[in-house]
Amino acid sequence: MIHVIGGGLAGCEAAWQAAELGEDVTIHEMRPVRPTAVHQTDGLAELVCSNSFRADKIDNAVGLIKEEMRRLGSLVIRAADATRVPAGAALAVDRHAFSKAVTDAVTAHPRIRVSREEVCRVPGSEWSPVVIATGPLTSDALSKDIQAMVGEEHLAFYDAISPIVLAESIDMSKVFRASRWDRSLSPGEAEGDYLNCPMTKAEYDAFYAALTTAESATVHDFDKEKFFEGCLPIEVMAHRGEGTLRFGPMKPVGLTDPKTGRFPYAAVQLRQDTLAGDHYSLVGFQTQIKWGDQARVLRMIPGLEHAEFVRFGMVHRNTYICGPKVLLPTWQTRHRADLFFAGQVSGVEGYVESAASGLVAGRNAAALARGEAPQAPPRSTAIGSLAHYVSHADPKNYQPTNITHGIMPPLDNPPRDKMKKKLMIAERALAALDAWRGSLVGTNH
């Protein structure tokens, strides 16, 4: 019996992979017995931040790792593909339909059992193998036990989530539909996948002034607190300089306002959050501003003057171990071969990366249960490069990472053309993955 602690993306993927390889699995999920500060349901694989899995083309590293996961039978990517909503060249999902798809698949699997209970200690040999995939909101009791086991303090950073608005409360006369540079889910369509709220310079200046003087709900010292760079609160970015937002989430390039025929001075994008199209999230607008001030400031955005908020943005604390000191590229711990970590608690960042780590951990837990040697994916693959980073990065300055081309091995003779270079990296990765997958014994190819 394989035990998986945590029913998030990594835990569900680990359990699915092991079960598909013929092993019995128990998922131990503490919700709803022990709720968290940000989860709203008791569904498995609930998405609490964005509803986007980011880019979905193989010329991008995260698009490449998705394709690798598809070829390895990923449940998470299968569910995401089945519940996707329009999001340009990205893969975004209806978060409720996605969670239901994963929950239904896991609970219907004859080899998977879900136990609703809090696990407060790192299990001993009575549970073997075991995968800890408790995510960034690992309970205090288990966190302390993990800390005692690894012999050092956890590292931590703050993460924030974006507000969601009710579609019918958006003033459609002030927004326009478009995807940046016309890149949409359905190329050739007259309209794009995003709603865009254009701003003049005067509107931007007023919004910027209100944003930078709004009251924060929790963290006030922007210089000392550590946020993940890929998910900075909008107000933290704003404090870095007046033009920062116009080169970040509010960049106007690639968005032609049909009323003027030009790029606006700044723009806020809204991404469809449900299949029904009744909820939209503010893209890149993670925030920790107090809810009263959030409503006031965000209603300064053209088209959102009378917005009704389904969910306000909020901040939460992420906890993770120092992977290079604790983990092997197989996601096993260095001191105990039958103990695996996966997901954000293992030191990766992002939905896809979390699920990818769970995929490898689940496969290797199954291999161990069968008396076989766990294997790391090839270094030239995106999924293998992620494992290599987590287990080989400099522990002194370790921070969680998304998958990027920067952590993948360079080409021997790279072409000058950037797009061709990215495609060659993808071709090399997929060829290596297919060869590795075909060499595995007793697996579900």
C-alpha positions in Angstrom: 0.0 0.0 0.0 1.3 3.4 -1.0 0.3 6.4 1.2 -0.1 9.9 -0.2 -0.5 12.8 2.3 -2.4 15.6 0.6 -5.1 15.7 -2.0 -3.9 18.6 -4.1 -2.5 18.6 -7.6 0.7 16.8 -6.7 -1.0 14.3 -4.3 -3.8 13.4 -6.8 -1.3 13.0 -9.6 1.0 10.8 -7.5 -1.8 8.6 -6.4 -3.2 8.3 -10.0 0.2 7.3 -11.4 0.8 4.7 -8.7 -2.7 3.3 -9.1 -2.4 3.1 -12.9 0.7 1.1 -12.3 -1.2 -1.5 -10.3 -0.5 -0.3 -6.8 -3.1 0.3 -4.1 -3.0 3.9 -2.8 -4.6 5.8 0.1 -4.8 9.6 -0.1 -4.9 11.2 3.3 -6.6 14.7 2.9 -7.3 16.8 6.0 -10.1 18.9 4.5 -12.9 19.3 5.5 -11.9 17.9 9.0 -9.2 20.6 9.1 -9.9 23.5 6.8 -7.3 26.0 5.5 -7.4 29.8 5.3 -7.9 29.9 1.5 -9.6 26.7 0.4 -13.4 27.1 -0.2 -14.5 23.5 -0.8 -13.6 19.9 0.2 -12.9 18.9 -3.4 -9.6 17.4 -4.4 -7.2 19.5 -6.5 -8.9 22.7 -5.6 -7.2 25.7 -7.3 -6.9 28.6 -4.8 -4.9 31.1 -6.8 -5.2 31.6 -10.6 -7.2 29.4 -12.9 -4.4 29.4 -15.4 -1.9 26.6 -16.1 0.0 29.1 -18.2 1.3 28.7 -21.8 0.3 25.6 -23.8 2.6 25.6 -26.8 5.8 23.5 -26.8 8.0 26.5 -27.7 7.5 27.6 -24.1 9.0 25.5 -21.2 5.7 25.2 -19.3 3.9 24.2 -22.5 6.6 21.6 -23.1 6.3 20.1 -19.7 2.6 19.8 -20.2 3.1 17.8 -23.4 5.6 15.5 -21.6 3.0 15.0 -18.9 0.3 14.2 -21.4 2.6 11.5 -22.8 3.1 10.1 -19.3 -0.7 9.8 -18.7 -1.1 12.8 -16.4 -4.5 13.0 -14.7 -4.1 16.7 -13.9 -3.4 17.7 -17.5 -6.2 15.4 -18.8 -8.7 17.1 -16.5 -7.3 20.6 -17.4 -7.7 19.9 -21.1 -11.3 18.7 -20.5 -12.3 21.8 -18.6 -10.4 24.5 -20.4 -11.8 28.0 -20.9 -10.7 30.6 -23.5 -7.4 32.1 -22.5 -5.4 32.9 -25.6 -2.3 30.7 -26.0 -2.6 29.6 -22.4 -4.4 26.7 -20.7 -6.9 28.0 -18.2 -9.7 26.0 -16.7 -13.1 26.3 -15.0 -11.7 25.8 -11.5 -14.8 24.1 -10.1 -15.2 21.7 -13.1 -11.5 20.9 -12.9 -11.6 20.0 -9.3 -14.7 17.9 -9.9 -13.1 16.1 -12.8 -10.0 15.2 -10.7 -12.1 14.2 -7.7 -14.5 12.0 -9.7 -11.6 10.3 -11.4 -9.7 9.6 -8.2 -12.7 8.4 -6.1 -13.8 6.2 -9.0 -10.5 4.4 -9.3 -10.7 0.9 -7.9 -7.2 1.1 -6.4 -7.4 4.5 -4.7 -9.1 5.2 -1.3 -9.5 8.7 0.1 -9.3 9.1 3.9 -10.4 12.4 5.3 -8.1 13.0 8.2 -5.2 15.2 9.3 -1.8 13.5 9.4 0.2 15.4 12.1 3.5 13.5 11.9 5.8 12.2 9.3 4.9 8.5 9.1 7.4 5.8 10.1 8.0 2.4 8.5 4.3 1.5 9.1 3.5 3.5 6.0 5.9 2.6 3.1 6.3 4.0 0.6 4.8 7.4 1.5 4.5 10.7 -0.6 4.2 13.9 1.3 2.3 16.4 -1.0 0.7 18.7 1.5 1.2 21.9 -0.5 2.2 25.3 0.7 -0.4 25.3 3.5 1.0 22.3 5.3 -0.6 22.1 8.8 1.4 23.5 11.7 1.8 20.1 13.4 3.1 18.3 10.3 5.3 21.3 9.4 7.0 21.1 12.8 7.6 17.4 12.4 9.0 17.9 8.9 11.3 20.6 10.2 12.6 18.3 13.0 13.2 15.6 10.4 15.1 17.6 7.9 17.1 19.3 10.7 16.6 22.9 9.6 14.0 25.6 9.4 11.6 25.7 6.5 12.0 28.5 4.0 8.9 30.5 3.4 7.5 33.2 1.1 4.2 35.0 0.8 1.8 34.3 -2.1 -1.3 36.2 -3.1 -4.4 35.4 -5.1 -6.4 37.5 -7.6 -10.0 38.9 -7.2 -12.8 37.5 -9.3 -15.8 39.6 -10.5 -19.3 38.7 -11.6 -19.5 39.0 -15.4 -22.9 40.6 -15.4 -21.5 43.5 -13.3 -18.9 44.4 -15.9 -19.8 47.5 -18.1 -19.3 45.9 -21.5 -19.6 49.3 -23.2 -16.2 50.3 -21.7 -14.2 47.1 -22.4 -13.2 45.3 -25.5 -12.6 41.6 -26.2 -9.2 40.7 -27.6 -6.2 38.4 -27.1 -2.8 40.0 -27.1 -1.4 40.0 -30.6 -4.6 38.2 -31.6 -3.4 34.9 -30.1 -6.5 33.0 -29.2 -7.7 29.5 -28.5 -9.4 29.5 -31.8 -7.2 31.3 -34.3 -9.1 33.3 -36.9 -12.0 34.2 -34.6 -13.1 37.8 -34.8 -13.0 38.2 -31.0 -10.2 37.3 -28.6 -10.4 35.4 -25.3 -9.9 38.3 -22.8 -11.9 41.3 -21.8 -9.7 44.3 -21.8 -10.2 47.5 -19.7 -8.3 50.3 -21.4 -6.9 53.3 -19.4 -5.9 56.7 -20.4 -2.8 58.3 -18.8 -5.0 60.3 -16.4 -7.0 57.2 -15.4 -3.8 55.2 -14.9 -2.2 58.0 -12.8 -5.2 58.1 -10.6 -5.4 54.4 -10.2 -1.7 54.2 -9.4 -2.0 56.8 -6.7 -4.9 55.0 -5.1 -3.2 51.6 -5.4 0.0 52.7 -3.7 -1.8 54.4 -0.8 -4.3 51.6 -0.2 -4.1 49.8 3.2 -2.6 46.3 3.2 -4.4 43.5 5.0 -1.3 41.8 6.5 2.2 42.6 5.2 3.3 46.3 5.4 7.1 46.0 5.0 7.5 45.4 1.3 11.3 45.3 1.5 11.7 42.6 4.2 8.9 40.2 3.3 9.7 37.6 0.6 7.3 37.1 -2.2 7.6 34.7 -5.1 8.6 36.9 -8.1 6.2 35.1 -10.4 3.2 35.9 -8.2 3.9 39.4 -6.7 1.0 41.3 -5.3 0.0 44.1 -7.6 0.7 46.8 -5.0 4.2 45.4 -4.3 5.0 45.7 -8.0 3.5 49.3 -8.0 5.9 50.3 -5.2 8.8 49.4 -7.4 8.1 52.4 -9.7 5.3 54.2 -11.5 5.9 52.5 -14.8 6.3 48.9 -13.5 2.7 47.9 -14.0 2.7 49.2 -17.6 5.5 46.7 -18.3 3.9 44.0 -16.3 0.2 43.0 -15.9 -1.1 46.3 -17.3 1.1 46.4 -20.4 -1.0 47.7 -23.3 1.2 46.3 -26.2 -0.6 43.9 -28.5 -4.0 45.2 -27.6 -5.6 47.5 -30.1 -8.6 49.4 -28.7 -11.2 49.4 -31.5 -12.5 52.8 -30.4 -9.2 54.5 -31.0 -7.3 52.1 -33.3 -4.3 52.3 -31.0 -2.8 50.7 -28.0 -4.2 52.2 -24.8 -1.9 53.8 -22.3 -2.5 50.8 -20.0 -4.9 47.9 -19.8 -6.3 45.5 -17.3 -7.1 42.0 -18.7 -10.0 39.9 -17.4 -9.8 36.1 -18.0 -12.9 33.8 -18.1 -12.9 31.8 -14.9 -15.8 29.4 -15.5 -17.1 27.5 -18.5 -20.4 29.3 -18.2 -18.5 32.6 -18.5 -20.3 34.1 -15.5 -17.1 34.8 -13.5 -13.9 36.7 -14.7 -10.6 37.0 -12.8 -8.3 40.0 -13.0 -5.1 38.7 -14.7 -1.9 39.4 -12.7 -3.9 41.3 -10.0 -2.8 39.2 -7.0 -3.3 41.4 -4.0 -3.3 41.7 -0.2 -5.1 45.0 0.1 -7.9 45.1 2.7 -11.2 44.2 1.1 -12.8 47.6 1.5 -9.9 49.3 -0.2 -9.8 46.6 -2.9 -13.3 47.3 -3.9 -12.7 51.1 -3.9 -9.4 50.9 -5.9 -10.5 48.2 -8.4 -13.7 50.0 -9.2 -11.5 52.8 -10.6 -10.7 50.5 -13.5 -12.9 51.4 -16.6 -15.7 48.9 -16.9 -15.5 47.8 -13.3 -17.1 50.9 -11.7 -20.0 48.7 -10.4 -18.2 45.4 -10.2 -19.5 42.7 -7.9 -16.7 40.6 -6.4 -17.2 36.9 -6.2 -13.9 36.7 -4.3 -11.5 39.3 -3.1 -7.7 38.9 -3.4 -5.9 37.7 -0.3 -2.4 36.7 0.8 -1.2 33.5 2.4 2.1 32.0 3.5 3.8 29.3 1.5 6.1 26.8 3.2 8.6 24.6 1.5 11.7 22.5 2.2 15.2 23.2 0.9 15.2 20.7 -1.9 18.9 20.5 -2.6 19.6 19.4 1.0 16.7 17.0 1.3 15.8 15.5 -2.1 17.1 13.3 -4.9 16.1 13.8 -8.6 13.6 10.9 -8.1 11.8 13.1 -5.4 13.0 10.7 -2.7 14.5 12.1 0.4 18.2 11.6 0.7 18.0 10.0 4.2 15.1 7.7 3.6 14.5 6.0 0.3 10.8 5.2 0.8 9.8 8.8 1.7 9.0 11.2 -1.1 8.1 14.9 -1.2 6.1 16.4 -4.1 4.3 19.6 -4.9 5.0 23.1 -3.6 6.1 21.8 -0.2 9.0 20.1 -2.1 10.3 23.4 -3.5 8.6 23.9 -6.8 6.3 26.7 -7.9 3.2 26.5 -10.0 0.3 24.2 -10.7 2.0 22.3 -13.5 5.3 21.9 -11.8 3.6 20.7 -8.6 1.6 18.0 -10.6 4.8 17.1 -12.5 6.7 16.4 -9.3 3.8 14.3 -8.1 3.8 12.4 -11.4 7.4 11.3 -10.9 7.1 10.7 -7.2 4.0 8.5 -7.8 5.7 6.4 -10.5 8.8 6.0 -8.3 6.8 5.1 -5.2 5.1 2.4 -7.3 8.5 1.2 -8.6 9.8 0.9 -5.0 6.7 -1.0 -4.0 7.4 -3.5 -6.8 11.0 -3.9 -5.7 12.3 -1.9 -8.7 14.8 1.0 -8.7 13.2 4.5 -8.9 14.3 6.5 -11.9 14.6 10.2 -12.7 13.4 11.4 -16.1 16.2 12.4 -18.6 17.9 15.6 -17.8 17.2 17.0 -21.3 13.4 16.8 -20.6 11.5 19.6 -18.9 10.3 17.3 -16.2 13.8 16.0 -15.6 15.3 19.5 -15.5 12.8 20.5 -12.8 13.8 17.5 -10.7 17.5 18.3 -11.3 17.0 21.9 -10.2 15.2 21.0 -7.0 17.9 18.5 -6.1 21.0 20.3 -7.3 20.5 24.1 -6.9 22.6 26.1 -4.5 21.1 25.5 -1.1 22.4 28.8 0.3 20.2 30.9 -2.1 17.5 28.4 -2.9 14.1 29.6 -4.0 11.2 27.6 -5.6 11.1 27.9 -9.4 8.8 27.5 -12.3 10.0 25.4 -15.2 12.0 27.6 -17.6 14.4 27.0 -20.5 17.1 28.5 -18.2 17.2 25.4 -16.0 17.3 23.0 -19.0 20.6 22.0 -20.6 21.7 24.2 -23.5 21.8 22.8 -27.1 25.2 21.8 -28.4 24.9 24.0 -31.5 22.0 26.4 -30.9 20.7 28.3 -33.9 20.5 32.1 -33.8 16.7 32.1 -34.4 15.1 32.1 -31.0 11.9 30.3 -32.0 13.9 27.6 -33.8 16.0 27.2 -30.8 13.0 26.7 -28.5 11.5 24.2 -30.9 14.8 22.2 -31.1 14.9 22.1 -27.3 11.3 20.7 -27.3 12.1 18.2 -30.0 15.1 17.0 -28.1 13.1 16.7 -24.9 10.2 14.8 -26.4 12.5 12.4 -28.2 14.4 11.7 -24.9 11.1 11.3 -23.0 9.7 8.8 -25.5 12.9 6.8 -25.4 12.9 6.8 -21.6 9.3 5.9 -21.4 9.7 3.0 -23.8 12.6 1.6 -21.7 10.6 1.4 -18.5 9.7 -2.1 -17.4 6.2 -2.9 -16.2 4.8 0.6 -16.6 1.7 2.1 -18.2 3.3 3.5 -21.3 
